[in-house]
Structure formats: structure tokens, C-alpha cells
Amino acid sequence: MKTFIKVLLKILGICAAIYGALFAVFYWDLDGKFMYYIWEPLMVKRFDNMKRDDNTQLPYMMKDSVSPDEYTEIGG
């Protein structure tokens, strides 16, 4: 019975620590601050420096042709 109580107290202690950590994260909005100050600048830096094709330099005749009548019927 003593081992059951020790295990139960250990599980309750772990749950209390997790609850305290989550409370601190949400009380002080640490997840939002992480996203704003760390994650967003990293993503801006990464995606703003990506090599992209310049679509304004593509000749007009090489653009994809789309037929408006091809899929106009519903269900058939």
C-alpha cells in the first residue's frame, strides 16, 4: 500500500509541475511572445530571402491557358 501511495504522490507531483508550467506560459503569454519575438523574425528572414521566379518577365503567350467552358456543368 505504501508503494501505491508513493506512486500516486509522484504522479500528482508531476501533474502539479506540468500544471504550473502551463499556467506560467499562458498567464504571461510566453507562447505569444515566443511567436512574436523569435519565431516570426526567423520566418520573415527565411521566406523573404527565398529565390522566386519573376512572373512579370514571362511572355504573355507562355502563360497557362484556361478554358472557361471545360468544367462549367455541375454533376456531369
N, C-alpha and C positions, 0 to 999 in steps of 0.2 A: 504494500500500500504506500510505503514511503517513496518508492521509486516512481509510482504513478503521480504522486503529488509533486515530486521534483520535476518530472517531465512536463506536467501541467503548468507549473510555475515558470519553467524555462520557455514554454510556448507562449504563455501570457506575456513574459518579458520581451520576447521577440516581437510579438504583435504590438506591444506598447511602444517599442522603439520605432517600428515601421510607422505607426500612427503619429508619433511625434515628428518624425522626419517629414511625412506628408503634410502635417499641419503647418510646419515651418515653411515648406515650399509654397503652399497655397496662401498662407497668411501674409507673407512678404512678397508674393508674386514672383518668386525666384524663377519659375519657368518662363514667364513673360519677359523678365529681364534678361535671361539667357538668350531667348529668341531675338530680342531687340539689339542687345549689345554684342553678342558673339555670333550667333547663327546667321542672322540677316547680312551683316557685313561680309562674312565668308561667302555666302551665296551670291551676293552682288558682285564681289570681286571675281568669283568663278564664272558666272554667267555673262557678265558684261565684257569679259575678255575672250569669249568664245569666237572662233572664226565662223563667220556666216557668209553665205553667198549673197551678193548684191543683186537683188531681183530687179532693180531699176536698169541694170545693164543688159538684161535679157531681151533679145529682139522680140517684137510683138508676135510674129508668126510662129515662134517656138513655144509659146505658152500652150498649156493644155487646152484642147478643145472640149467643150462641154455641150452635149446635145440636150436642149431643154425638153424635147419630146420623148426621150428614151424611157423615162420612168415616171410618166405622168399618171398612168392608170393605177387605180388603187385595187389591189387584190387580183390582178390578172395581167 
